[in-house]
Amino acid sequence: MDDVRQEGADLQGDPDEVQNAAALMLKPPAAEVNDRNDLGVSMQQRLPVTVALGVVIGLGLASRTYDGLFPNALGKYPGDALWTVAVYLGWKLVFPAMAPWKLGLMALGQSVGVEFLQLYHTPWLDGIRGNHFGHLLFGSTFNPMDLVAYSVGATAVFLGDQFLGPRGPLPVRGD
């Protein structure tokens, strides 16, 4: 104990050492200073995601409006897969540095959650579903095959982002 007190006394005796020690204690390590602030990502990095989201929403709406955009054998399922792709891209705008597999799970989870929400009917929720925008967001009728379409969409966008997506100055977390 006396040794510790003696070392502290020696440190207090030299003003330069005290100032240097204080500066070292107040300065965080360099890795913590620039620890990937997701909100600080520039518009340049978000612009491609925003454009892709617009294209996906346009394709999804067109898939429900125009026959023949996708093979008729696929029915309405390309629109469902694109809905999950849009959810993924929306989450990517919010969390641009998040690992693609996490974004894929979030998008799939949200899509599946909304599908199961279609089993729940109340007057206020059915009122929201009654207008065009509410129907696009929440759907109206539960269909187990939609879950397959959501899985296809989540897998496709995950693989596309993982292997083809741009990698800017913020590396993707693998954890």
N, C-alpha and C positions, 0 to 999 in steps of 0.2 A: 504494500500500500504506500509506503514511504517512497518507493521508486516512482510510482505513478505521480505522486504529488511533486516529486523533484523534477520529473520531466515536464510537467505542466508549468512549474515555476520557471524552468529554463525557457520555455516557449514564450511565456508572458514577458520575460525580461528583454527579448529582442523584438522591437516593433516591426521590423521587416518580416520576420518569420510569422508573427501574429497576423499581419496583413495578408501574406501569402496563404497561410492556412485558412483564413476566412474566405478568401477568393476561391480556393479550391473547394471548400464546403458548399458555397453558394452556386457554383457553376455545375449544372447537370451534365452528365456525359453526353457527348455529341449525338449518340444514337437516340437519346430521349428527346433532344431538341427538335429533331425533324422526324418524328415518329408517325409518318403517314396520316396527316390530318385529312380525312375523307372529304370534309367540307371545303378544304382549300384546293381541291382539284380544279384545274382551269376548265373553262368552257371548251377549249380545244380538245380536251380529253373526253368531255361529255357529248360533244356535238355528234360524233358518229353513232353513239347509242341513241341519241334523240332522233336522228334521221332514220335509223333502223326501226325504232319504235313507231314512227309515223308510217313507214312502209308496211310494217306488220299489221298495224291497225287498219290501214287502207285495204290490204289483202284480206284481212279477216272480215271486214264489212262487205267487201266485194264478193267474198265466197258465199255470203248469205243472200246477196242481191242478184248476182248474175250466174245463171246456169252455164255450165261448161267451163268455168274458170279452172276447176279441178275435175278429175274424172268422176262421172256420176256414181260409179260404184263406191266411192268413198263417202258419199252422202254429205252430211253436215260436219263430219269429223275433222276435216282440215281446218275449219273455223275454230273448233274446240282446241286443236293443237296450237293454232296461232294465238288463241287467247292466253294459253300458258306461256308462250314465247313473249307475248306482250307484258305479262306479269313479270317475267324474268328481267326483261329490259327495263321495266319500271324500277325494280329493286336495284338494278345495276346503276341507274341514275342516282339513286339515294346512297348506295354503297359501292362506288366504282372500284375500289381496291379489294373487295371481298372475293374470296376464292370462288371460281365458277361452280364447283360442286355444292357449295353452300347456297349460292344463288339458285341453283337448280332445285335443291331441296325446298327452299323457301317458296319458289314459284309453284312447284308441285303440291306442296302442303296447302298453299292458299287456294289453288284450283280445286283440289279435292275437298277442302273445307267449304268452299262456295257450292260445290256440287251437292254435298250432304246437307247444306243449308236449304236446298230446294225441297227437302223432305219436311221442312218446318213452315207452316202457313199460319199467319196471323193477318188480320185486316190491314194493319199498317205496312207490313212487309209485302203483302200482295199488292197494295196500292203502289209501292215503289216499283214492283215488278211490272205493274200495269202500264207504265210509260216506257217509251222506246229505250232511253238511256238506262233506266233501272233494269229492264229486261236484259240488255247487253251485259250489265255488270253482274247481276245475280241469277239470270236464267229463270226458269219457271218449273221445269219438270225434271226430276231425278232420272238419270239414265246411266246404268252401270258401264255401258260402252264408252261414255264420255271419259271415264277414268283412264281407259286405255289411251284415248286420244291425248289426254293431258300428259300421260307418261311419255308418249312418243314426242310431244312438243318439248317437254322438259329435257328429255335425253338429247334431242336434236340440237337445241340451243346451247345446252351444256357442252356438247362435243364441239360445236362450231366455235364457241367462245374459248374453250380450252385449247383447241389446236389451231384455230384460224384467227382468233381475236387479237387485236393489237395489244402490245405490252409496252406501256409508256414508262415513265420514270418511276412509277410506283409499282413495285413488284407485287404479285398476287400472293397472299398468304396461303400457305399450304396446310395450316393447322385447323 
